[in-house]
Amino acid sequence: MTSNLALYKAIADQITTSPQQRITFAEYMDMVLYHPEYGYYASNAVKIGLQGGDFFTSVNLGSDFGELLAEQFVQMWEILGKPVPFYLVEMGAGQGLLALHILQYTQQKYADLFAGLQYLIVEKSPGLRQEQQQRLQDLPVHWCNLEDITPNSITGCFFANELVDAFPVHQFIVEDRELREIYVTLGEDGKLEEVTGEPSTPQLAAYFNLVGIDLACGGYGDGYRSEINLAALDWLSIVADRLQQGYVLTIDYGYPASRYYNPRRSLGTLQCYYQHRHHDNPYVNLGQQDITAHVDFTALERWGESCSLEKVGLTQQGLFLMALGLGNRIAALSHQEIPISELLKRREALHQLIDPTGLGNFGVLIQSKGLEKKHSWQILKGLAMPE
């Protein structure tokens, strides 16, 4: 039995044993991505990289992204008074490349920080965790579950690069100016189908109060559909609870709520990625493709405030990396004696990191907790305007 068929049977069983023989799209998305045996991230189906992958991230373009992040972490460590230990908690570490680049760079350039550094990785995928452990076996890294971290115990920075977009989302549709949820059920032929119904939880309506969107204002016509990421709020609550003093850094593609729920964006942001191609059908390639939705940064900001997280700044990845020194790295290329083919390849990689039509347009949100007043005003390097 292929994992595709096995996953379908697991989903079908979940539907037929559920009240009204339907499940929320969030439950469906959680199964196709994270089912312990057949889900995309739980199996060996996930493929990341420039060659043959379903998608690639900033980390796959070289070590510069991680090294520039390390420069930001150094400043955070200094602002916090150079605590020992200083924790870096990476959530969703992919192939372990970002950890490798951060740790190697810190070890070479900032030995005093490295000596007191505790690097934790929170990874849900067994396959990716195994790859990370092989890649990082000679470095001081520990793996854990987010829930296992003691409350109020971390001084340092929790950070996630392209994690929140893969959290299961609820899908909704507007019908007669009312919020209706999209559910997944089985048709007469056994195929997965969508049906609409009353929202499964009052949290969905409360979400729009949180982000300041009124679906009944008249601008949202019948058929308008989009997503709500309640899992992101649960995740941020846990992170804030575990953080005693320091920062939360979230990098992902997304928008503020006013753009995310613009009436003209009437089909939402849900995308599927399969072998470097993207489409909008989440009901094919079960367990073999990634499914993502853009991040609502307004929700993270406002929910963070209720969890004692103060917004430090929200910027674009391109500006963030330039402020951390990426422009200097690009300028330095002209002085390096390397083959022209390698020079062009490296220049292209650096430009991709700041491309305003791609990775450079990603959002970078930094939040803080427990900072002393004398430090709360300090501008982080990555949020300063580059020269």
Buried (B, 14 or more C-beta within 10 A) or exposed (E): EEBBEBBBEBBBEBBEEBEEEBBBBBBBBBBBBBBEEBBBBBBEBBBBBEEEBBBBBBBBBBBBBBBBBBBBBBBBBEBBEEEEEBBBBBBBBBBBBBBBBBBBBBBEEBEEBBEEBBBBBBBBBEBBBEBBBEBBEEBEBEEEEBEEBEEBEBBBBBBBBBBBBBBBBBBBBBEEBEBBBBBBBBEEEEEBBBBBEEBBBEBBBEBBEBBEBEBEEEBBEEEBBBBBBBBBBEBBBBBBBBBBBBBBBBBBBBBBBEBBBBEEBBEBBBBBBBEBEEEEEBBEBBBBBBBBBBBBBBBBBBBBEEBEBBBBBBBBBBBBBBBBBBBEBBEEBEEEEEEEEEBEBBBEBBBBBBEEEBBBBBBBBBBBBBBEEEBEEEEBBBBBEBE
